[in-house]
Amino acid sequence: MLKNWCLFCVVALMPGLVQALDVKLTADRDYIEVIHLDKLIKVQRIQDQDHLLTGSFAKTSRKCPPFCIQPITPVEGVKTVGQLETLEFMEKDLLDGTGVLIDARTSTWFKRGTIPGSINIPFTIFGLDSKDPKLIDSMRTLGAKRRSEIGSLFRAIEKIGLMGGDLKNDEWDFTLTKKILLWCNGPWCGQSPRAIKDLAELGYPLDKIMYYRGGMQGWQLLGLTVIIP
């Protein structure tokens, strides 16, 4: 009897432990958890079913250029994903350290709010000279290393596919690169597509690049958790 009473107390005081959310991520999933700046963040949808999108992401029209509708695939070979695939990436690749979620917008946009677990690498970084310290540091974060001078014979051997040459070029070693998912403000935003194109130019393995086209507008449209850095 006492055991049952104690159980009743726990249920009464902590209803969130047993009550399912009305607005779920999927039919069988209430939320996911990710690490953002060493804190565990619960990613779920807004529960107020009368909530409306306001502010800049409620706009339907923006001057084009520069705010032009982006193609589904920014670079052939790059996988475009939606919200559920992004959540799966956050829960698996991000948590086990094999993936990086990149907010490719400018720092001004990033400071207004970002998707939990994202790091901010502005799209302009990937278009810098290969010797620029900012690019080198950012690429190192993704697991790519700037190469020192390579002998012509050694490079010739790599080019025929030996010694891991298929993941190396004259300037970068992509052997240990992580899977990355880039996003920006939505289907009208060209920032992450440009970053992806520049990464492709650098030689980043295309099968390790993903593009969340819905971006912040699509994220907020579904009432998903946003973090203010």
N, C-alpha and C positions, 0 to 999 in steps of 0.2 A: 504493500500500500504506500509506504514511504517512498519507495523507488518510483512508483507511478506519479506521485505528487511532485517529486523533484523534476521528473521529465516534463510535467505540465508547466512548471515554473520556467524551465529553459525555453520551452516553446513560446510561452507568453511574453517573456522578456526579449527574445531574439527571434522574432517572426521571420526575419530575412533569411534565416537558415533553412526554413522549411517551405516558405511561400515562393512559388515560381513567379517569374515576371510575366506580366500580361503581354508586353511587347518583347519578343525574343529575337535572337539573331536568326535562328532557324526553328523549325517545328520542335526540334529536340535539343536545342542549345540556348541557354539563357545569356551567357556571356563568355568571354575568354579573359585571361590575365596575361599581361606582358610587363616586362621590366622597362621603366623609363627613368633615367637618371638615378639608378639604384633603388627605385621605389616600385613596388608591385601595384600596377594599375589595372582596374577592372574595366574592360571595354564592353559596353552594352549600348542599347538604344534608349533614347528618351522615353519615359513611361507615360508622359502626358500626351494622350492621343489627340488633343486639340492644338498641340504645338505647331507653329508655323515658322517656316524659314524666313528670316529677316536679314537686313543688311545687304552687303555687296553680293553675297551668294544667292540672293533672291532675284537678282537682275537676270533678265533674259536677253538683253541686247548690250553689246559692247562694240566699240569701233574696231573694224577690221580693215587693214592691219592696225595694231599688232594682234588684237584678240580674235584670231581666226579659228574656225573649227579645225581640229587636228584629225589626221587620219587614224584609223584603228591601229595600224602598225607603223611606228615611226621609222623602223629599220627592219628589212626582211631578215627573219631569223630570231627576232626578239618577241617574246610571248607577252601579249596584252591580257590583263586579268581584271576581274571585277572585285566587288567588296568581299565576297566569301573566300576567294582565292587569296586576297590580301590578308584576311583574318587568319587563314591557314598558314600563310607564310610567317605571320607574326607569332603564331603559337608554336610553330615547329622550327623553322630556320633561324628566326630571330632569337628564340630562347636557347637553342643549342649552340649559338655562336657561329653557325655556318652561313648566316645571311645578314645583310644590312639593309634596313629600310631608310631610303633617302628622300628627304624633303628637298627637292631641287629648286625651290623658290628662293628669291632674295631674302636676306635676313629680316627685312621689314615685314614681309608676309609671315615668315616663320614666327616672329615674336607675337603676332596676333592670335596664333593658335596653330597647333600641329597635331598630326595623328600620333597617338602614343607609341613610343618605341623608336620614333624617327630621329635621325640626326640631320642637321642642316648642312648640306654641301651645295651652295648656290650653283646654278647651271653654268655660270660664266667660268667657274674654276676649270672645268674640263676642256675649255677652249684655250687655256693658257699655253705658253711655250713649255715644252717637255722638261726644261731645266728649271722652271719656276718652282720655288720652294712650296708654294701653296698647292700646286698640282701634285708635287711629289708626296707631300704629307697626306693629301686626300686619297691618293692612289694607295699609299701604304695602309691607310685605314681599311681599304677594300681588299688588301692582301697582295697588291701588285707592287713590284720593286723596280726602281729605276736601275738600268744596267750600266755598268762602267764600260770602258772601251773593250771591244771584243775583237779577237784576232780573226782575220779573214778566213783562215782554214777552219777554225772552230765554228764560225758562223755558217760556212758552207756545209759543214756536217749537220748542223741544226736544220738547215733549209731542206734537207732531204728527209726530214722527219725523225732523225736520231737525236738522242740526248734531250728529249722533251722539246724539240724544236717547234712542234706545232703549237706550243703555248708560250712561245717567245718570239720577239722581233728584235730589231736593232737597238731599241731603246727601253723596252719593258719585258719583264719576266712575269707572266700571268699564271705560273704553275700553282700558286697557292691562293689564287683569288677566290673571293666569296661570291655566293649568289646574291645579287642585288635587285631591289625593287624600287623603282623611282616613280615619283608622283609630283604633281604641282596643283594648280587650281581647278582643273577640270578639262572637259573636251575642247574648251576655247583657249586653253593655256599652252603656249609653245615652249615653256621653260624646260620641263622634263624631256620632251621630244628632242630639243636641241642638245641637252646633256647626253642623251642616249646616242645621238648621231656623232657627237664628239668622242664619246667613249668607244664607239665602233671604229672611228678613225684612228684612235690610239691603239686599237687592236684587242680591246677587252673581249673575251669570249662571249659571243652573242647568246649562247645557250645558258649563260649565267646572268643574263639581263632580263628583267621583267618590267612591265609598264602598267601602272594602275591609271588608266585613262580618266576614270571618274573624278579623281583628285579630291580636293577639299570640298568642292561643291557637291559631288556625289556622296561623299562621306557625311556631310551635314544634312543632306536631303533625306538620308535614312536615319537621322537622329543619333548617329554614333558618337562615342566619347571623343572630345577634343581636349587637348592639354595646352594650357598657356605656359610657355617656357618661363 
